[in-house]
């Protein structure tokens, strides 16, 4: 199956498959009724402490990746996501403006390694 990532603000496409929100907080300005989110796995998102520490600062990217990967060890929500990707096409959606330095990028790499 395919795994993709995109901003929740981007156009919804049929090829997205199952859309899974992987942020801990609901995205600003997005109504739940129009978000086209099939599942919200906030438990797979970085902890509030890590999220605040990172603050989407690219200079902290390597440290964020390392800490986030440690947080995901043994996380049942990660296993749920991996199992879902094994069964169907999934697009992980996130709200961050930075498309290169966000939790979905790290999560995508980890899930792909487990497939």
LINURRA-V612694 format. One record per run of one state. SS is the DSSP state (h for helix, s for strand, l for the rest). FROM is the first residue (numbers start at 0). LEN is the number of residues. If there is no record, write none. Layout:
ss=[SS/SS]
from=[FROM/FROM]
len=[LEN/LEN]
This chain:
ss=[l/s/l/h/l/s/l/h/l/s/l/h/l/h/l/h/l/h/l/s/l/h/l]
from=[0/2/7/13/16/17/21/31/34/38/40/41/44/47/54/57/72/75/87/89/94/102/114]
len=[2/5/6/3/1/4/10/3/4/2/1/3/3/7/3/15/3/12/2/5/8/12/1]
